[in-house]
Amino acid sequence: MRKILSATLLLTVVFGNETKTVERQIPVVKCSEPTYSVMVMEFDCKANSCQDANPGNPKLSLIYEALAGTGGVKGVGKGLTTMLTNALKATNCFRIVDLEQYEKMKKLLEATGQQVKPPKVDYMITGSITALELERSGGALGGGLIPVLGAINIRKDMAKLGVDVNVIKPETLEIAYSNSFDATSEKSSWGLFGAGAGGGFGAGGGWSISKNLSLDMVARDVIVQIANSLAEKLASNKIVERPAPPKKQEDKEQE
């Protein structure tokens, strides 16, 4: 019998003027115990939207708006790195080695004569963002002249994210595994990513890279794909739980 994992994510959902905190399942596999020690390197961005330094470009203005205050397009890689680290922790399939924290703790403990000895790193995980798109369509029906509670807004944001991932053996720099992952907001089907009840949505805690629901949605979708793929490839013998398959769009519409 297939088990449904119990790992959860606290989400903030806005219903009208009320804000509530709810739990949503993180759809990642679960291992009985960690296998390898891994280090997640900060993702770089090779997408055109990261290379164009002109924020006045009409095609990029929406992305810059969504990423304002979050590190901008240059900060997307760091955000995805944090999300992947959290997703891998949720699987319990790997021991995560954080060399940045090691350097900090090393300096702090030197004063007491203690030494921090990080474990051997079995694999280094690197990633490159190959596609980062955000578009907006629609607007207010009737030019905003409908006299019932103002205009009816049918504006829709559509996001796309693509990421290439490599798993590298640090001793030899041999690529042990590589794959490409992508998601679009129109095709994402995991219940984790929806706001629900037509309200606003926020995740925090390392599960958000922007101020835009659609962009965050595809980021989480891609990260879950990556975490599950790495677990299946590197720790399949330790997997004890797998998430229920996502519902198809037509199934949702029938509910």
QUIDAWO-V700762 format. One record per residue. N is the residue number from 1. RES is the residue in one letter. OMEGA is omega in whole degrees, -180 to 180 (NA if undefined). Layout:
BEGIN
n: {N,N}
res: {RES,RES}
omega: {OMEGA,OMEGA}
END
This chain:
BEGIN
n: {1,2,3,4,5,6,7,8,9,10,11,12,13,14,15,16,17,18,19,20,21,22,23,24,25,26,27,28,29,30,31,32,33,34,35,36,37,38,39,40,41,42,43,44,45,46,47,48,49,50,51,52,53,54,55,56,57,58,59,60,61,62,63,64,65,66,67,68,69,70,71,72,73,74,75,76,77,78,79,80,81,82,83,84,85,86,87,88,89,90,91,92,93,94,95,96,97,98,99,100,101,102,103,104,105,106,107,108,109,110,111,112,113,114,115,116,117,118,119,120,121,122,123,124,125,126,127,128,129,130,131,132,133,134,135,136,137,138,139,140,141,142,143,144,145,146,147,148,149,150,151,152,153,154,155,156,157,158,159,160,161,162,163,164,165,166,167,168,169,170,171,172,173,174,175,176,177,178,179,180,181,182,183,184,185,186,187,188,189,190,191,192,193,194,195,196,197,198,199,200,201,202,203,204,205,206,207,208,209,210,211,212,213,214,215,216,217,218,219,220,221,222,223,224,225,226,227,228,229,230,231,232,233,234,235,236,237,238,239,240,241,242,243,244,245,246,247,248,249,250,251,252,253,254,255}
res: {M,R,K,I,L,S,A,T,L,L,L,T,V,V,F,G,N,E,T,K,T,V,E,R,Q,I,P,V,V,K,C,S,E,P,T,Y,S,V,M,V,M,E,F,D,C,K,A,N,S,C,Q,D,A,N,P,G,N,P,K,L,S,L,I,Y,E,A,L,A,G,T,G,G,V,K,G,V,G,K,G,L,T,T,M,L,T,N,A,L,K,A,T,N,C,F,R,I,V,D,L,E,Q,Y,E,K,M,K,K,L,L,E,A,T,G,Q,Q,V,K,P,P,K,V,D,Y,M,I,T,G,S,I,T,A,L,E,L,E,R,S,G,G,A,L,G,G,G,L,I,P,V,L,G,A,I,N,I,R,K,D,M,A,K,L,G,V,D,V,N,V,I,K,P,E,T,L,E,I,A,Y,S,N,S,F,D,A,T,S,E,K,S,S,W,G,L,F,G,A,G,A,G,G,G,F,G,A,G,G,G,W,S,I,S,K,N,L,S,L,D,M,V,A,R,D,V,I,V,Q,I,A,N,S,L,A,E,K,L,A,S,N,K,I,V,E,R,P,A,P,P,K,K,Q,E,D,K,E,Q,E}
omega: {-179,178,176,-174,-175,179,-176,179,177,-179,175,-178,-179,176,-177,179,-179,177,-179,176,-179,178,175,179,173,-174,176,176,-178,178,179,179,179,177,-176,171,-177,176,-180,179,-180,-179,172,-177,179,180,-179,-178,178,-176,-179,-176,-178,-179,179,178,-177,-178,-177,-175,-179,178,180,178,-178,-175,180,179,180,-178,179,-178,179,-179,-179,-179,179,179,179,178,178,179,-180,177,179,180,179,176,-179,180,-176,-178,-174,169,-176,178,-179,-177,177,177,179,-180,179,-178,179,-179,-179,-175,178,-179,-179,180,179,-180,175,-179,180,179,176,178,-180,-178,172,-179,179,-180,177,176,-176,179,178,-175,177,-179,180,178,177,-178,-179,178,176,179,178,-175,180,-172,178,-178,179,-177,171,-173,177,179,-178,175,178,-176,177,178,176,-178,172,-178,175,173,-171,172,-173,-177,-174,-174,177,177,-178,-178,176,-180,177,-178,178,178,173,-177,-179,-176,-179,-174,-179,180,-179,-167,-178,179,180,175,177,-175,177,-173,176,-177,-179,176,-180,179,178,179,-174,175,-175,-177,-177,-179,176,-179,-179,178,180,179,-180,-178,178,176,-178,-178,180,180,179,179,-180,-177,-171,-174,-175,-178,-180,-178,179,-180,175,-179,174,180,180,178,176,-177,-178,177,179,-176,-179,-178,NA}
END
